[in-house]
């Protein structure tokens, strides 16, 4: 089951902040933040340490582990929304993982 999750404004802002602090392209930061969020969710549910996904056109495409698929299905049934929406909420929850609120762009970095 491939889930397609539109990435929220909150997620995009976190990726932009990540990119700015680490002097990387926003597209690369979107992938890093997506991987971090998926790993957090998958690890909590199934113990998975690696995930394969794509980020394209503002959407995350992911095939969850069997354990996560079961959890998403259960939550979807309980809430009346689809599995992709449930995964999107979890991914959005973890969007700011590993962002240090005190971190700043290096002073030696070129201007934006």
C-alpha positions in Angstrom: 0.0 0.0 0.0 1.6 3.3 -1.1 0.3 6.3 0.8 0.5 9.7 -0.8 0.7 12.5 1.8 0.6 16.2 0.9 3.3 17.9 3.0 1.9 20.7 5.1 3.0 24.3 5.4 4.4 23.4 8.9 6.5 20.7 7.3 7.8 23.0 4.6 8.7 25.7 7.2 10.6 23.1 9.2 12.5 22.0 6.1 13.3 25.5 5.1 14.6 26.2 8.6 16.7 23.0 8.3 18.0 24.0 4.9 18.9 27.5 6.1 20.8 26.4 9.2 22.7 23.6 7.3 23.3 25.6 4.1 21.5 23.2 1.9 18.8 23.3 -0.8 15.2 23.2 0.4 14.5 20.2 -1.8 17.2 18.2 -0.1 16.0 19.4 3.3 12.5 18.2 2.5 13.9 14.7 1.9 15.9 14.8 5.1 13.0 16.0 7.2 10.7 13.4 5.6 13.2 10.7 6.4 13.5 11.8 10.0 9.7 12.0 10.5 9.1 8.6 8.9 11.9 7.0 10.9 10.5 8.4 14.1 7.0 7.0 13.3 8.2 3.7 12.0 10.7 3.1 14.8 8.1 3.7 17.4 5.6 1.3 15.8 7.8 -1.4 14.2 11.4 -0.8 15.2 12.4 -0.1 11.6 15.7 1.7 11.2 15.5 2.4 7.4 12.8 3.8 5.2 12.4 4.2 1.5 10.2 7.0 0.2 9.9 9.7 -2.4 9.2 13.4 -2.1 7.9 14.9 -5.3 5.7 17.9 -6.1 5.0 18.6 -2.5 3.9 15.1 -1.7 5.5 12.3 0.3 5.0 8.7 -1.1 5.6 5.9 1.3 4.9 2.2 1.7 4.6 1.6 5.4 5.7 -1.5 7.2 3.0 -4.1 7.9 2.9 -3.0 11.5 2.5 0.7 10.7 -0.1 -0.1 8.0 -2.2 -1.9 10.6 -1.9 1.0 13.0 -2.8 3.6 10.4 -5.7 1.5 9.3 -7.0 1.2 12.9 -6.6 4.9 13.5 -8.3 5.7 10.1 -11.2 3.5 11.1 -11.5 5.1 14.5 -11.3 8.7 13.2 -13.2 8.4 9.9 -10.3 9.6 7.8 -8.0 7.7 5.4 -4.6 6.2 6.2 -2.7 8.8 4.2 -4.3 11.6 6.3 -3.4 9.7 9.5 0.2 9.3 8.3 0.3 12.9 7.3 -0.7 14.0 10.9 2.1 11.8 12.3 4.7 13.1 9.8 3.6 16.7 10.6 3.9 16.0 14.3 7.5 15.0 13.8 8.4 17.8 11.3 10.4 19.8 13.8 12.3 16.8 15.2 16.0 17.6 15.5 15.5 21.4 14.9 17.2 23.3 17.6 15.3 26.5 18.4 18.6 28.2 19.2 20.4 27.1 16.1 21.3 29.9 13.7 22.8 30.2 10.2 26.6 30.2 10.5 28.0 33.7 10.6 30.4 32.8 7.9 27.6 31.8 5.5 27.0 33.9 2.5 23.9 36.2 2.6 20.6 34.6 1.5 
